[in-house]
């Protein structure tokens, strides 16, 4: 695997000829004036949060309120499966979402093949977020509802749950529809128990093999009271003593009290053809916690609203293809789950009526599952959905949006062209930000019906080069639930081209990229952000922890009025440092200097520098790197700067080793020159500086 090795240690800023040096974290946005007056560029982040389950929270809205780190290096990685080759050329499995506690313990699933049939062996693992060190492991006897090659292997159901005001526990699916409970996610040792939702633990242990056909087939969703909600199905005959569980249904288990209840699909009473919940469709909790929304499968597939008190049916709606009024579906290969937005509206991705793999729909309902508002107007639908869970994008973090919606949604917008059998597919795969309140402009690319207005689109950046009919076809986006970074106004998304990207809603560009693995065809994966801003993505059966290191000190060399401190700043701090103004009679120069620790590097083939830079009008930016042989800074490139962000990207492929010292350090400068007399201030703003070797 090509690995990007990069570590940000410090950033220094100074204005010539004053010579003031200030150490900063390079992942923060800086505004350097000729006076070196540094002002806030983003609102201060609220207290960072954990990423607790699929979609980050019980509503699956994908929102992160902290400040994520810049993805400048792979900090650590962990395998999710010890036999990736078992799948051949593609990874046909939906892995459990990465989860991170508020105390920064990373929890993930792991599948191993050393015992038992069909590679159906599962563990839950806790790791220290800072370095990936194994903290604990809980082996389970879970058996998946589906294992490839029978179909795509289903999600391993895990969630974090609240055990007190300060602690989180872990619940994981186990055999016979039971739940294994670890009381603490953050300690190396912890008590674990088992709960069966339909019988006593004594009876379960006595008749364990008889209950084996009962399988949990959805991710787990936890509320704030210790209740875990999930779907189950029954794949063969079970003892008559538990016949009331039917062929499948929804269960509720309180991991604190042990109290359980369940509702079979047959007992829901609105469609006798129902057989089970939708595969991989995680229940979504209403904003007030009084209801859950679940997908149900039968001759007609449904979205249902159940009361959390007793799982009674409050509302239900058949899933219908809006283009032809035929039945839409929840297929086994999908991991689409209902998402509850900030106004209570519910979004559900479905497979369309008629085989169009490149399509599907993102249906929208109000909190009572009506598709019509109080004025009789039908809510707009999105033009993709079958293997995608929408996430919320606050409208105020998309500067180009001029509509009235309080929030937008982000969905995958793939247009697969796998074998040419899907009319209208062209291989141009996008990710989209859509307006759920209006369909006045955008039309569906295949049927032509009105769909949610497209606010932002970003095309996959890597051509597949294997489609003669569509030479512009690109790798698809392999996400089913994105992480939306509110403070940095963007989203973390990953692609089948083997890279993770940060999509900026400000510039509508991919402003960060990091190489994870070779391009791999795979079922879709989640992205997540931890409380320290570290980013987690899955690619090629590996979970990658991405980020950078923050600066540790501020040093002032000269200046009679230089003040400032810097502690634990990643991106948005506005009161760090001020220094004397500078008056010159010639052009003003502002320089940002960053030091990197790359570790022991032997004969690197490529040395790279990347940054996102803006400055005043008619300013030239120059990129330098320190040459350890000549002991001077070499000029590696220039870029014309303006107030709009410019992407700086320099790669040295000949003699790359001279820019890395014997101790594995590198030093980079980005310098801005305003050619006229500097009697007025001008800014140099760096959103990102990264450095790496391959």
Secondary structure, 3 states (H helix, E strand, C coil): CCCCECCEEEEEEEEECCCCCEEECCCCCEEECCCCCCCCCCCCCCCCCCECCCCCCCCCCCEECCCCCCCCEEEEEEECECCHHHHCCEECECCCCCEECCCCEEEEEEECCCCCHHHCCEEEEEEECCCCCEEEEEECCCCCCCCCCCCCECCCCEEEEECCCCCEEEEEECHHHCEEEECCCCCCCCCEEEECCCCCHHHHHHCCCCCCCEEECCCCEECCCCEEEEEEEECCCCCHHHHHHCCEEEEEEECCCCCEEEEEHHHHCCCCCCCEECCCCCCEECCCCCEEEEEEECCCCEEEEEECCCCCEEEEEECECCCCCCECECCCCCCCCCEECCCCCEEEEEECCCCCCCCCEEEEECCCCCCECCCCCECCCECCCCCCCCEEEEHHHCCCCCCCCCEEEEEEECCCCCCCCCCCCCCCCEEEEEECCCCCCCECCCCCCECCEEEEEEECCCECCCCCCCCCCECCECEEECEEECCCCEEEEEECCCEEEEEECCCCEEEEEEECCCCCEECCEEEEECCCCCEEEEECCEEEEEECCCCCCCCCCCCCCCECCCCCCCCCCCCCCECCCCCCCCEEEEEEEEEEECCCCCCCCCEEEEEEEEECCCEEEEEEEEECCCCEEEEEEEEEECCCCEEEEEEECCCHHHHCCCCCEEEEEEEEEEEEECCCCCCEEEEEEEEEEC
